Amino acid sequence: MTELPGVVITGVSGRMGQMLVREVVASDKLRLAGALEREGHDWVGRDVGVAMGGAELGVTVGDDPLEAFAKAQAVIDFTAPAATVAYADLAAQARAVHVIGTTGLSEADLERIGHAARHAVIVRAGNMSLGVNLLTQVTKQVAAALDADWDIEIIEAHHHHKVDAPSGTALMLGEAAAEGRGVSLDEVSDRGRDGITGARKRGDIGFHAVRGGDIIGEHEVLFATGGERIAIKHMASDRSLFARGALKAAVWGQGQKPGEYDMLDVLGLKG
């Protein structure tokens, strides 16, 4: 019997890291091959299952990504930009599929990731859920059908621990709206309003970030013009949906040609 592809989970002590471990352990398509934390973390050297408060899983938390990636076929990474960029280089060396859910990446970070994708499969998405990716496609289609007399506003809400704004998903939706209109998001993005700002500029795409409590993730795209509005919204009530999407991407990436992909590729929604 062929062994299942092995996956390494980075940032394993975090909420998303632990969720990913549980989903991989329950999966019949992947096996847990490694668990990583930063050097000096108190989980390093412990069995990951025990560290999570459960039974032993036979996988020790390590702090050497190169060693871990060499033994795996996939890496799932929801960490921080600096760590993700370093992991991209190392995963490419190991020819492991690198699934990136990290947000807040800069243009320089994306360039580094693009270089790594010349040598290995990278699946990067601001959101791994089917619903959000469908919302992205609908946003693009609606924006293409409506002219700039329709104002576009993107409202997102997350828990109070989230460190970046707008969210990666909000930016993904903004990119979809801009693409639908045939413009560059950088040229029409409006991310801050405070004080006497003047009237809204025609054609801008506005962003609003709400942070509070334990909100997992809510995203709304509002199209508004004189006399009418269109609102499309996605609400996440279970964080495991992001983990399941990431596992789907790790499985899909096996056997694909080197390059940078997103969840629309994984879900067959490109078009």
C-alpha positions, 0 to 999 in steps of 0.5 A: 500500500502506498504511504500517504503524503506526509505534511508538516504543520508550522506554528503548531502551538497556535489555534490554527496550528492545533486545528490543522494537526487535528484535521490531519490526524483525522484525514485519510489522505494525509499523515502528520510528518512533522510539527514546527515551532520557533526556536526556544518555544516550550513545545519544542522536544515534546510530542505534539499530541501531549503538548496539545493536551491529548494522547501521544501522536508519535511526532515530536515538535521541532525547530529545524524546518529544513530537517522537517521538510526533507521528510515531507511532501507538503507544508501547511503554513499559517504563521507570520510573513517573515517566517512564511518567506523563509519557509517558502525557500526551504520548502522549495528546496525540499520540493514540498507543496507549500500551502500558505494561509499567512496574511499581511505579506508585503510586495517584497514577500510576494516576490520572494514567494514567487521565486520559490514557486519556480521550483515547487508548488505553492498554493497561497490564498487569503482564505481557504474556504469554498464559500469565500472563494465563491464570493470572490468570483461573484464579486468579480462578476458583479463589479464587471457588470456595474460601472463606477457610479456604483460605489464598492465597500468591503467590510470585514470583521475578525477577533481581537487577536488579529494583527493585520488589517484589512484582512487577507480575504478583504484584500482578495475581494478587493482585487476581485472587484478591481479586476472586474472593473479592469483597474488596479486595486493599488490605484483605487483602494481607500483604507482610511477615513478619519476627520474631514476627508472630503467626498468619496472619490468615484471609482474607489474601493473602500475597506473597513476593519472591525475587531472584537471578541472571538469573531472568526471571520465575516466579509461583506461586499457592498455595491451602492448607488442612488436608490439601491444597494447590493450586499453579498456576505460570507460568515464563518462560524467554524475555524475548521473550515479553513483547515479543511481547505488547506488540507484539500490544497495540500492533497491537490498540489501533489503531482502539480507542476511548479508554480503559484496557485490559489484556492480557485485552482484547487476548487476548479473555479478558475475561468 
